[in-house]
Amino acid sequence: MMRTIVLRLTALGLCGLTAAAPARAESPEASPAERHMEHARQAIARTPASPVGYDELALALARRARETSDPAFYERAHEAIAKALALAPNDPGALRARAWVLLGQHDFSAALALARTLNERAPDDVMVYGLLTDANAELGNYAEAEKACQWMLDLRPGNLPALTRAAYLRELFGDVAGALLLMTDAVAQVPPSETEDRAWILTQIGHLHLLEGRYDAAERALQQALTAFPGYHYALGQLARGRAAEGRWTEAASLFQKRQEVAPHPENLYELAEALKRAGRKGEAASAFARFEVAAGRESEGTDNANRELIFYYVDHARRPAEALRIAEAEAARRKDVHTLAAHAWALQANGRHAEARKQIEAALAVGIRDPRLFRQALAIAEKAGDRLGARRYRRELAALRTSRSS
């Protein structure tokens, strides 16, 4: 009998799916991923005919991509995987690494197809169930994600990768308190040397506290993350969102700017532009929005894109609803996760397609997510559709969320 996490008693990250820890670090200044990279290179030098060193190198390069937010490391990981497969076609370690890298590049459909193949070959491989969980969750296949995550817990109870994924799913299903408990259990398991893993989980803990309106607790967790891994881009982003939630837009803009400097991606630039606008720095905001539109448009056809941000930009700032809908429909054809559904709903309502917009936002909320932003969006859609009953229901939901956050 499966001990289902439907008890809602899930981040998506790849935390915990790592290569073996090296015996020693080459330099005390090296990051965890850099240490793993050096260990893998030493393994390749010792046994150049074995694919194992290349498997480890690919995983370490993917971890370095997360540490730095530099996608070039994913391409280098693919090169290492190709070398492993040249030595041993169908090497399971290389194929697992390929699925992991595909997830990092947001090619979720390809990652899912590969993970399913690997699962058929080795149905007791815990790591593969983690890949299945991640890919299914990102595509919006939440029942399948939950099933895969439960297998992780059943095969190896309490393992770190399963805890973080279960926490993410619980958050999506509306159990933020349960998600926080699981993340707290997870961070206690992180070895002291794995500073980025620790920072990543602490960042998720900070995020969960923010959802609950506990700004002081969020601040503590996020500062701990930055202590563990200075300048960590994910922690900077959550700190900025906390400042924004408190209406401290000047501070939020400063933190978003720091994140953009270390992780220069279009989606990060969009949040910076919005914060600058709310801080009253309209000229800087206009410049940032213009740069965002160019950068996001350049990658819009790829899998790793800022299309959700681009949709909101075209609706809320550029006033180009038809373009927003074009992008939303293309993205929704790729994935059905709650945030893509919500973005699609926003584009539909901007184009006067109110019934379809309501259907999409209700589908997003039906998963159970308790994010106030989505309920505010649902309220706006109901009001524009003239749905007084729906609007009244969403006002009640928002009031209940405010009450729970203040208690």
BELLIN-V824719 format. One record per residue. N is the residue number from 1. RES is the residue in three letters. SS is DSSP state (2 for helix, 1 for strand, 0 for the rest). Layout:
n=N res=RES ss=SS
n=N res=RES ss=SS
//
This chain:
n=1 res=MET ss=0
n=2 res=MET ss=0
n=3 res=ARG ss=0
n=4 res=THR ss=0
n=5 res=ILE ss=2
n=6 res=VAL ss=2
n=7 res=LEU ss=2
n=8 res=ARG ss=0
n=9 res=LEU ss=0
n=10 res=THR ss=0
n=11 res=ALA ss=0
n=12 res=LEU ss=0
n=13 res=GLY ss=0
n=14 res=LEU ss=0
n=15 res=CYS ss=0
n=16 res=GLY ss=0
n=17 res=LEU ss=0
n=18 res=THR ss=0
n=19 res=ALA ss=0
n=20 res=ALA ss=0
n=21 res=ALA ss=0
n=22 res=PRO ss=0
n=23 res=ALA ss=0
n=24 res=ARG ss=0
n=25 res=ALA ss=0
n=26 res=GLU ss=0
n=27 res=SER ss=0
n=28 res=PRO ss=0
n=29 res=GLU ss=0
n=30 res=ALA ss=0
n=31 res=SER ss=0
n=32 res=PRO ss=2
n=33 res=ALA ss=2
n=34 res=GLU ss=2
n=35 res=ARG ss=2
n=36 res=HIS ss=2
n=37 res=MET ss=2
n=38 res=GLU ss=2
n=39 res=HIS ss=2
n=40 res=ALA ss=2
n=41 res=ARG ss=2
n=42 res=GLN ss=2
n=43 res=ALA ss=2
n=44 res=ILE ss=2
n=45 res=ALA ss=2
n=46 res=ARG ss=2
n=47 res=THR ss=0
n=48 res=PRO ss=0
n=49 res=ALA ss=0
n=50 res=SER ss=0
n=51 res=PRO ss=0
n=52 res=VAL ss=2
n=53 res=GLY ss=2
n=54 res=TYR ss=2
n=55 res=ASP ss=2
n=56 res=GLU ss=2
n=57 res=LEU ss=2
n=58 res=ALA ss=2
n=59 res=LEU ss=2
n=60 res=ALA ss=2
n=61 res=LEU ss=2
n=62 res=ALA ss=2
n=63 res=ARG ss=2
n=64 res=ARG ss=2
n=65 res=ALA ss=2
n=66 res=ARG ss=2
n=67 res=GLU ss=2
n=68 res=THR ss=2
n=69 res=SER ss=0
n=70 res=ASP ss=0
n=71 res=PRO ss=0
n=72 res=ALA ss=2
n=73 res=PHE ss=2
n=74 res=TYR ss=2
n=75 res=GLU ss=2
n=76 res=ARG ss=2
n=77 res=ALA ss=2
n=78 res=HIS ss=2
n=79 res=GLU ss=2
n=80 res=ALA ss=2
n=81 res=ILE ss=2
n=82 res=ALA ss=2
n=83 res=LYS ss=2
n=84 res=ALA ss=2
n=85 res=LEU ss=2
n=86 res=ALA ss=2
n=87 res=LEU ss=2
n=88 res=ALA ss=0
n=89 res=PRO ss=0
n=90 res=ASN ss=0
n=91 res=ASP ss=0
n=92 res=PRO ss=2
n=93 res=GLY ss=2
n=94 res=ALA ss=2
n=95 res=LEU ss=2
n=96 res=ARG ss=2
n=97 res=ALA ss=2
n=98 res=ARG ss=2
n=99 res=ALA ss=2
n=100 res=TRP ss=2
n=101 res=VAL ss=2
n=102 res=LEU ss=2
n=103 res=LEU ss=2
n=104 res=GLY ss=2
n=105 res=GLN ss=0
n=106 res=HIS ss=0
n=107 res=ASP ss=0
n=108 res=PHE ss=2
n=109 res=SER ss=2
n=110 res=ALA ss=2
n=111 res=ALA ss=2
n=112 res=LEU ss=2
n=113 res=ALA ss=2
n=114 res=LEU ss=2
n=115 res=ALA ss=2
n=116 res=ARG ss=2
n=117 res=THR ss=2
n=118 res=LEU ss=2
n=119 res=ASN ss=2
n=120 res=GLU ss=2
n=121 res=ARG ss=2
n=122 res=ALA ss=0
n=123 res=PRO ss=0
n=124 res=ASP ss=0
n=125 res=ASP ss=0
n=126 res=VAL ss=2
n=127 res=MET ss=2
n=128 res=VAL ss=2
n=129 res=TYR ss=2
n=130 res=GLY ss=2
n=131 res=LEU ss=2
n=132 res=LEU ss=2
n=133 res=THR ss=2
n=134 res=ASP ss=2
n=135 res=ALA ss=2
n=136 res=ASN ss=2
n=137 res=ALA ss=2
n=138 res=GLU ss=2
n=139 res=LEU ss=2
n=140 res=GLY ss=0
n=141 res=ASN ss=0
n=142 res=TYR ss=2
n=143 res=ALA ss=2
n=144 res=GLU ss=2
n=145 res=ALA ss=2
n=146 res=GLU ss=2
n=147 res=LYS ss=2
n=148 res=ALA ss=2
n=149 res=CYS ss=2
n=150 res=GLN ss=2
n=151 res=TRP ss=2
n=152 res=MET ss=2
n=153 res=LEU ss=2
n=154 res=ASP ss=2
n=155 res=LEU ss=2
n=156 res=ARG ss=0
n=157 res=PRO ss=0
n=158 res=GLY ss=0
n=159 res=ASN ss=0
n=160 res=LEU ss=2
n=161 res=PRO ss=2
n=162 res=ALA ss=2
n=163 res=LEU ss=2
n=164 res=THR ss=2
n=165 res=ARG ss=2
n=166 res=ALA ss=2
n=167 res=ALA ss=2
n=168 res=TYR ss=2
n=169 res=LEU ss=2
n=170 res=ARG ss=2
n=171 res=GLU ss=2
n=172 res=LEU ss=2
n=173 res=PHE ss=0
n=174 res=GLY ss=0
n=175 res=ASP ss=0
n=176 res=VAL ss=2
n=177 res=ALA ss=2
n=178 res=GLY ss=2
n=179 res=ALA ss=2
n=180 res=LEU ss=2
n=181 res=LEU ss=2
n=182 res=LEU ss=2
n=183 res=MET ss=2
n=184 res=THR ss=2
n=185 res=ASP ss=2
n=186 res=ALA ss=2
n=187 res=VAL ss=2
n=188 res=ALA ss=2
n=189 res=GLN ss=2
n=190 res=VAL ss=0
n=191 res=PRO ss=0
n=192 res=PRO ss=0
n=193 res=SER ss=0
n=194 res=GLU ss=0
n=195 res=THR ss=2
n=196 res=GLU ss=2
n=197 res=ASP ss=2
n=198 res=ARG ss=2
n=199 res=ALA ss=2
n=200 res=TRP ss=2
n=201 res=ILE ss=2
n=202 res=LEU ss=2
n=203 res=THR ss=2
n=204 res=GLN ss=2
n=205 res=ILE ss=2
n=206 res=GLY ss=2
n=207 res=HIS ss=2
n=208 res=LEU ss=2
n=209 res=HIS ss=2
n=210 res=LEU ss=2
n=211 res=LEU ss=2
n=212 res=GLU ss=0
n=213 res=GLY ss=0
n=214 res=ARG ss=0
n=215 res=TYR ss=2
n=216 res=ASP ss=2
n=217 res=ALA ss=2
n=218 res=ALA ss=2
n=219 res=GLU ss=2
n=220 res=ARG ss=2
n=221 res=ALA ss=2
n=222 res=LEU ss=2
n=223 res=GLN ss=2
n=224 res=GLN ss=2
n=225 res=ALA ss=2
n=226 res=LEU ss=2
n=227 res=THR ss=2
n=228 res=ALA ss=2
n=229 res=PHE ss=0
n=230 res=PRO ss=0
n=231 res=GLY ss=0
n=232 res=TYR ss=0
n=233 res=HIS ss=2
n=234 res=TYR ss=2
n=235 res=ALA ss=2
n=236 res=LEU ss=2
n=237 res=GLY ss=2
n=238 res=GLN ss=2
n=239 res=LEU ss=2
n=240 res=ALA ss=2
n=241 res=ARG ss=2
n=242 res=GLY ss=2
n=243 res=ARG ss=2
n=244 res=ALA ss=2
n=245 res=ALA ss=2
n=246 res=GLU ss=0
n=247 res=GLY ss=0
n=248 res=ARG ss=0
n=249 res=TRP ss=2
n=250 res=THR ss=2
n=251 res=GLU ss=2
n=252 res=ALA ss=2
n=253 res=ALA ss=2
n=254 res=SER ss=2
n=255 res=LEU ss=2
n=256 res=PHE ss=2
n=257 res=GLN ss=2
n=258 res=LYS ss=2
n=259 res=ARG ss=2
n=260 res=GLN ss=2
n=261 res=GLU ss=2
n=262 res=VAL ss=2
n=263 res=ALA ss=0
n=264 res=PRO ss=0
n=265 res=HIS ss=0
n=266 res=PRO ss=2
n=267 res=GLU ss=2
n=268 res=ASN ss=2
n=269 res=LEU ss=2
n=270 res=TYR ss=2
n=271 res=GLU ss=2
n=272 res=LEU ss=2
n=273 res=ALA ss=2
n=274 res=GLU ss=2
n=275 res=ALA ss=2
n=276 res=LEU ss=2
n=277 res=LYS ss=2
n=278 res=ARG ss=2
n=279 res=ALA ss=0
n=280 res=GLY ss=0
n=281 res=ARG ss=0
n=282 res=LYS ss=2
n=283 res=GLY ss=2
n=284 res=GLU ss=2
n=285 res=ALA ss=2
n=286 res=ALA ss=2
n=287 res=SER ss=2
n=288 res=ALA ss=2
n=289 res=PHE ss=2
n=290 res=ALA ss=2
n=291 res=ARG ss=2
n=292 res=PHE ss=2
n=293 res=GLU ss=2
n=294 res=VAL ss=2
n=295 res=ALA ss=2
n=296 res=ALA ss=2
n=297 res=GLY ss=2
n=298 res=ARG ss=2
n=299 res=GLU ss=0
n=300 res=SER ss=0
n=301 res=GLU ss=0
n=302 res=GLY ss=0
n=303 res=THR ss=0
n=304 res=ASP ss=0
n=305 res=ASN ss=0
n=306 res=ALA ss=0
n=307 res=ASN ss=2
n=308 res=ARG ss=2
n=309 res=GLU ss=2
n=310 res=LEU ss=2
n=311 res=ILE ss=2
n=312 res=PHE ss=2
n=313 res=TYR ss=2
n=314 res=TYR ss=2
n=315 res=VAL ss=2
n=316 res=ASP ss=2
n=317 res=HIS ss=0
n=318 res=ALA ss=0
n=319 res=ARG ss=0
n=320 res=ARG ss=0
n=321 res=PRO ss=2
n=322 res=ALA ss=2
n=323 res=GLU ss=2
n=324 res=ALA ss=2
n=325 res=LEU ss=2
n=326 res=ARG ss=2
n=327 res=ILE ss=2
n=328 res=ALA ss=2
n=329 res=GLU ss=2
n=330 res=ALA ss=2
n=331 res=GLU ss=2
n=332 res=ALA ss=2
n=333 res=ALA ss=2
n=334 res=ARG ss=2
n=335 res=ARG ss=0
n=336 res=LYS ss=0
n=337 res=ASP ss=0
n=338 res=VAL ss=2
n=339 res=HIS ss=2
n=340 res=THR ss=2
n=341 res=LEU ss=2
n=342 res=ALA ss=2
n=343 res=ALA ss=2
n=344 res=HIS ss=2
n=345 res=ALA ss=2
n=346 res=TRP ss=2
n=347 res=ALA ss=2
n=348 res=LEU ss=2
n=349 res=GLN ss=2
n=350 res=ALA ss=2
n=351 res=ASN ss=0
n=352 res=GLY ss=0
n=353 res=ARG ss=0
n=354 res=HIS ss=2
n=355 res=ALA ss=2
n=356 res=GLU ss=2
n=357 res=ALA ss=2
n=358 res=ARG ss=2
n=359 res=LYS ss=2
n=360 res=GLN ss=2
n=361 res=ILE ss=2
n=362 res=GLU ss=2
n=363 res=ALA ss=2
n=364 res=ALA ss=2
n=365 res=LEU ss=2
n=366 res=ALA ss=2
n=367 res=VAL ss=0
n=368 res=GLY ss=0
n=369 res=ILE ss=0
n=370 res=ARG ss=0
n=371 res=ASP ss=0
n=372 res=PRO ss=2
n=373 res=ARG ss=2
n=374 res=LEU ss=2
n=375 res=PHE ss=2
n=376 res=ARG ss=2
n=377 res=GLN ss=2
n=378 res=ALA ss=2
n=379 res=LEU ss=2
n=380 res=ALA ss=2
n=381 res=ILE ss=2
n=382 res=ALA ss=2
n=383 res=GLU ss=2
n=384 res=LYS ss=2
n=385 res=ALA ss=0
n=386 res=GLY ss=0
n=387 res=ASP ss=0
n=388 res=ARG ss=2
n=389 res=LEU ss=2
n=390 res=GLY ss=2
n=391 res=ALA ss=2
n=392 res=ARG ss=2
n=393 res=ARG ss=2
n=394 res=TYR ss=2
n=395 res=ARG ss=2
n=396 res=ARG ss=2
n=397 res=GLU ss=2
n=398 res=LEU ss=2
n=399 res=ALA ss=2
n=400 res=ALA ss=2
n=401 res=LEU ss=2
n=402 res=ARG ss=2
n=403 res=THR ss=2
n=404 res=SER ss=2
n=405 res=ARG ss=2
n=406 res=SER ss=2
n=407 res=SER ss=0
//
